[in-house]
Amino acid sequence: MTRIIDPAGNAAPSSPDLVLIADPVLGADRADFALAGPSDQHNPLGLCAGQTLATAIALCLMTDARGAVDQDDGDQIDLRGWPGDGFDVDAARGEAALGNTVWERFRWPADAANASQIAARFAAALEPLRRQGVIGEVRFDATPDPARNRITINVRIAAPSGRVIYDGPFAGLWEAILAVRDPLSPR
């Protein structure tokens, strides 16, 4: 996972998305991630993003991490995972594989045990950002609703200072990111 450092005090574009560049061969309708230059002060040769903290959180929560190999299923082919984890994880700098394994729980029942597992897996996905000092306390509360076959997730993310930067429904996190310039700024 690319190490994310929120450049406090720097102006950021209003887009929370990773910066994309048109593919020079395939044309403007195809794009790839833009990389920061080697002299970038905050993330040399890392991924460029308009809102680094919001983008880092989105990548951690919305990317499928590589799953465990099922010893009872030799033909298992859906392990998923972020390709960059194969060559760019520096554990000494607090980095870890990107994403979460919540996808492995999709076929489990909407009960308390599965809700607990999902909350723990989402929290684990943000742990590298917490270890790096980018965010503070993180809490996921998962409430099962078996009648509707769903699990409702509430998220609380604090800045390293302890100030709450988001506290609400999981879906609302993305609405907040889209609606506000630098919504998760720890300032």
DRENKOLBA-380701 format. One record per residue (C-alpha): residue number from 1; chain; x, y, z. Coordinates in Angstrom, 1 decimal. Example, Ala and Ser with C-alpha at 12.3 -4.5 7.8 and 13.67 -1.06 7.14 Angstrom:
% DRENKOLBA-380701
1  A  12.3  -4.5  7.8
2  A  13.7  -1.1  7.1
END
This chain:
% DRENKOLBA-380701
1  A  0.0  0.0  0.0
2  A  1.3  3.4  -0.8
3  A  2.1  5.4  2.3
4  A  -0.4  8.2  2.7
5  A  0.5  11.4  4.4
6  A  -2.0  14.2  4.6
7  A  -0.1  17.4  3.6
8  A  -1.5  19.7  6.3
9  A  -1.9  23.2  5.1
10  A  -1.6  22.4  1.4
11  A  -4.5  23.4  -0.9
12  A  -6.1  20.3  -2.5
13  A  -8.4  20.1  -5.5
14  A  -12.0  19.4  -4.7
15  A  -12.1  15.9  -6.2
16  A  -11.7  13.0  -3.7
17  A  -10.8  10.7  -6.5
18  A  -7.3  9.5  -7.4
19  A  -5.9  11.6  -10.2
20  A  -6.3  9.8  -13.6
21  A  -4.4  10.4  -16.8
22  A  -5.5  9.5  -20.3
23  A  -3.8  6.5  -21.7
24  A  -1.4  7.7  -24.5
25  A  -2.0  4.5  -26.6
26  A  -5.7  3.8  -26.0
27  A  -6.9  7.4  -26.0
28  A  -8.8  9.8  -23.7
29  A  -11.6  7.4  -22.9
30  A  -9.1  5.0  -21.1
31  A  -7.1  6.1  -18.1
32  A  -4.6  5.0  -15.5
33  A  -3.6  6.2  -12.1
34  A  -1.3  9.2  -12.1
35  A  1.9  8.8  -10.1
36  A  3.6  11.5  -8.0
37  A  7.1  12.4  -9.1
38  A  10.2  11.1  -7.3
39  A  10.7  14.5  -5.7
40  A  7.1  14.8  -4.3
41  A  7.4  15.9  -0.7
42  A  4.6  13.8  0.6
43  A  4.3  10.7  -1.4
44  A  7.2  10.2  -3.8
45  A  6.3  7.8  -6.7
46  A  3.0  7.1  -4.9
47  A  -0.5  7.6  -6.2
48  A  -1.7  11.2  -6.8
49  A  -4.9  12.1  -5.1
50  A  -6.9  15.4  -4.8
51  A  -7.9  14.6  -1.2
52  A  -5.3  12.3  0.2
53  A  -7.0  11.3  3.4
54  A  -10.4  10.7  1.9
55  A  -8.9  8.8  -1.0
56  A  -6.8  6.6  1.4
57  A  -9.9  5.8  3.5
58  A  -11.9  5.0  0.3
59  A  -9.2  2.7  -1.0
60  A  -8.9  0.8  2.3
61  A  -12.6  0.3  2.6
62  A  -13.6  -0.2  -1.0
63  A  -10.8  -2.4  -2.2
64  A  -11.0  -6.2  -1.9
65  A  -7.9  -7.5  -0.1
66  A  -6.5  -10.8  -1.1
67  A  -8.4  -13.6  0.6
68  A  -7.2  -16.7  2.3
69  A  -6.8  -19.8  0.3
70  A  -9.5  -22.4  1.2
71  A  -7.6  -25.6  1.9
72  A  -10.8  -27.6  1.1
73  A  -11.3  -26.1  -2.3
74  A  -8.2  -26.7  -4.5
75  A  -10.0  -25.1  -7.5
76  A  -10.6  -21.8  -5.7
77  A  -9.8  -19.0  -8.1
78  A  -11.4  -15.9  -6.6
79  A  -8.8  -14.7  -4.1
80  A  -9.0  -11.0  -5.3
81  A  -6.5  -8.5  -4.0
82  A  -4.8  -5.3  -5.0
83  A  -2.0  -5.9  -7.6
84  A  0.3  -3.3  -6.0
85  A  0.5  -5.4  -2.8
86  A  2.8  -7.8  -4.8
87  A  5.6  -5.3  -5.1
88  A  5.0  -2.2  -3.0
89  A  4.4  -3.0  0.7
90  A  7.0  -1.6  3.1
91  A  6.0  -3.0  6.6
92  A  8.9  -1.0  8.2
93  A  7.0  2.2  7.2
94  A  3.7  1.0  8.6
95  A  2.3  -0.2  5.3
96  A  0.2  -3.3  4.8
97  A  -1.8  -5.0  2.1
98  A  -4.5  -2.6  0.8
99  A  -8.2  -3.3  1.3
100  A  -10.4  -5.6  3.4
101  A  -11.7  -9.1  3.2
102  A  -15.4  -8.2  3.9
103  A  -16.2  -9.7  0.5
104  A  -15.5  -13.2  2.0
105  A  -18.5  -12.7  4.4
106  A  -21.1  -11.8  1.7
107  A  -22.6  -15.4  1.7
108  A  -22.8  -15.6  5.5
109  A  -26.1  -14.9  7.3
110  A  -27.1  -11.5  8.5
111  A  -26.5  -12.3  12.1
112  A  -24.6  -11.0  15.1
113  A  -21.5  -13.2  14.5
114  A  -21.2  -12.1  10.9
115  A  -21.8  -8.4  11.8
116  A  -19.0  -8.6  14.3
117  A  -16.7  -10.2  11.7
118  A  -17.5  -7.5  9.2
119  A  -16.9  -4.7  11.7
120  A  -13.5  -6.2  12.6
121  A  -12.5  -6.6  9.0
122  A  -13.3  -3.0  8.1
123  A  -11.4  -1.7  11.2
124  A  -8.4  -3.9  10.3
125  A  -8.5  -2.3  6.8
126  A  -7.9  1.2  8.3
127  A  -5.3  0.0  10.8
128  A  -2.3  0.9  8.5
129  A  -3.5  4.5  8.4
130  A  -3.8  4.6  12.2
131  A  -0.3  3.1  12.6
132  A  1.1  5.7  10.3
133  A  -0.5  8.5  12.4
134  A  -2.8  9.6  9.6
135  A  -6.0  8.9  11.6
136  A  -6.8  8.2  15.2
137  A  -9.4  6.0  16.8
138  A  -11.6  4.0  14.4
139  A  -14.9  2.3  15.3
140  A  -17.3  0.3  13.2
141  A  -20.6  -0.7  14.6
142  A  -22.4  -3.4  12.7
143  A  -26.1  -4.2  13.3
144  A  -27.7  -7.3  11.8
145  A  -31.1  -7.1  10.2
146  A  -32.0  -10.7  9.4
147  A  -35.5  -9.9  8.2
148  A  -34.1  -7.7  5.5
149  A  -30.9  -9.9  5.0
150  A  -28.6  -6.9  5.6
151  A  -26.1  -5.6  8.1
152  A  -26.1  -1.8  8.7
153  A  -22.6  -0.3  9.3
154  A  -21.9  2.9  11.3
155  A  -18.5  4.4  11.1
156  A  -16.6  6.7  13.5
157  A  -13.2  8.0  12.5
158  A  -11.2  10.4  14.6
159  A  -8.1  12.5  13.7
160  A  -4.9  11.7  15.6
161  A  -5.8  14.6  17.9
162  A  -9.0  12.8  18.9
163  A  -11.3  15.2  17.0
164  A  -14.1  13.2  15.3
165  A  -13.8  13.7  11.5
166  A  -16.7  11.4  10.6
167  A  -19.4  9.7  12.7
168  A  -22.4  8.2  10.8
169  A  -23.6  5.6  8.4
170  A  -21.1  3.9  6.1
171  A  -23.0  5.1  3.0
172  A  -22.9  8.6  4.4
173  A  -19.1  8.6  4.4
174  A  -19.1  8.6  0.6
175  A  -21.8  11.3  0.5
176  A  -19.7  13.5  2.8
177  A  -16.6  12.9  0.7
178  A  -18.4  14.0  -2.5
179  A  -20.2  17.0  -1.0
180  A  -17.4  18.8  0.9
181  A  -14.0  20.0  -0.1
182  A  -11.4  18.1  1.9
183  A  -14.1  16.5  4.1
184  A  -11.9  14.4  6.3
185  A  -9.2  17.0  6.9
186  A  -7.7  16.4  10.4
187  A  -7.4  20.1  10.8
END
